[in-house]
Amino acid sequence: MRNQDVSSSTTVKKSLKTTFISSAIGFAVMLFLTALFAFLLTRSKLTDEKFYYLEFFIIAAGAMFAGFLSAKKGRGKGIILGILAGIPITAVSLLIPYLTFETVVTNRILLTIPVISLFSVIGGIIGANKR
């Protein structure tokens, strides 16, 4: 009985470690795409509305990549590992505006939370089903 408890505890710890590493990699992808976005912003003369949609594409791509990596490394459990990968990204996405602007509740943030959650779960499902 004791061996079963230890092995499931080890599995949970391994899954959480993989999830946080995947979240960090997903956040790094978001930072890279944000740097590319900033470069395009300085070189382009597009309207702000088009860049608003590109910003959500960057957030969705990073969250999906984090969910994909987490479920791929975790071997299954795509929905659970996908949402667990999205939680740290959501926390950082809420923390940065709070530290910078001292406010969290904006329309962008209220829309960012479900986008991160949805796309991290989609990435997790794809990662779990990808062989």
SULFEN-V927507 format. One record per residue. N is the residue number from 1. RES is the residue in one small letter. NEAR is the number of other ideal C-beta (glycine too) atoms within 10 Angstrom. Layout:
BEGIN
n->N res->RES near->NEAR
n->N res->RES near->NEAR
END
This chain:
BEGIN
n->1 res->m near->4
n->2 res->r near->6
n->3 res->n near->7
n->4 res->q near->8
n->5 res->d near->9
n->6 res->v near->9
n->7 res->s near->10
n->8 res->s near->10
n->9 res->s near->10
n->10 res->t near->10
n->11 res->t near->11
n->12 res->v near->10
n->13 res->k near->10
n->14 res->k near->12
n->15 res->s near->18
n->16 res->l near->14
n->17 res->k near->12
n->18 res->t near->20
n->19 res->t near->27
n->20 res->f near->16
n->21 res->i near->15
n->22 res->s near->30
n->23 res->s near->27
n->24 res->a near->16
n->25 res->i near->16
n->26 res->g near->28
n->27 res->f near->19
n->28 res->a near->13
n->29 res->v near->18
n->30 res->m near->23
n->31 res->l near->12
n->32 res->f near->13
n->33 res->l near->18
n->34 res->t near->14
n->35 res->a near->10
n->36 res->l near->12
n->37 res->f near->15
n->38 res->a near->10
n->39 res->f near->10
n->40 res->l near->12
n->41 res->l near->12
n->42 res->t near->6
n->43 res->r near->8
n->44 res->s near->10
n->45 res->k near->4
n->46 res->l near->11
n->47 res->t near->8
n->48 res->d near->7
n->49 res->e near->7
n->50 res->k near->10
n->51 res->f near->13
n->52 res->y near->10
n->53 res->y near->8
n->54 res->l near->15
n->55 res->e near->15
n->56 res->f near->15
n->57 res->f near->12
n->58 res->i near->17
n->59 res->i near->22
n->60 res->a near->19
n->61 res->a near->17
n->62 res->g near->28
n->63 res->a near->32
n->64 res->m near->25
n->65 res->f near->24
n->66 res->a near->36
n->67 res->g near->36
n->68 res->f near->26
n->69 res->l near->24
n->70 res->s near->33
n->71 res->a near->31
n->72 res->k near->21
n->73 res->k near->16
n->74 res->g near->25
n->75 res->r near->11
n->76 res->g near->12
n->77 res->k near->15
n->78 res->g near->23
n->79 res->i near->15
n->80 res->i near->17
n->81 res->l near->32
n->82 res->g near->31
n->83 res->i near->19
n->84 res->l near->25
n->85 res->a near->35
n->86 res->g near->30
n->87 res->i near->16
n->88 res->p near->19
n->89 res->i near->25
n->90 res->t near->21
n->91 res->a near->12
n->92 res->v near->14
n->93 res->s near->22
n->94 res->l near->16
n->95 res->l near->11
n->96 res->i near->11
n->97 res->p near->16
n->98 res->y near->12
n->99 res->l near->9
n->100 res->t near->8
n->101 res->f near->9
n->102 res->e near->7
n->103 res->t near->9
n->104 res->v near->14
n->105 res->v near->9
n->106 res->t near->11
n->107 res->n near->7
n->108 res->r near->12
n->109 res->i near->15
n->110 res->l near->10
n->111 res->l near->12
n->112 res->t near->21
n->113 res->i near->13
n->114 res->p near->10
n->115 res->v near->17
n->116 res->i near->31
n->117 res->s near->18
n->118 res->l near->17
n->119 res->f near->25
n->120 res->s near->34
n->121 res->v near->23
n->122 res->i near->18
n->123 res->g near->30
n->124 res->g near->33
n->125 res->i near->17
n->126 res->i near->16
n->127 res->g near->27
n->128 res->a near->22
n->129 res->n near->11
n->130 res->k near->10
n->131 res->r near->4
END
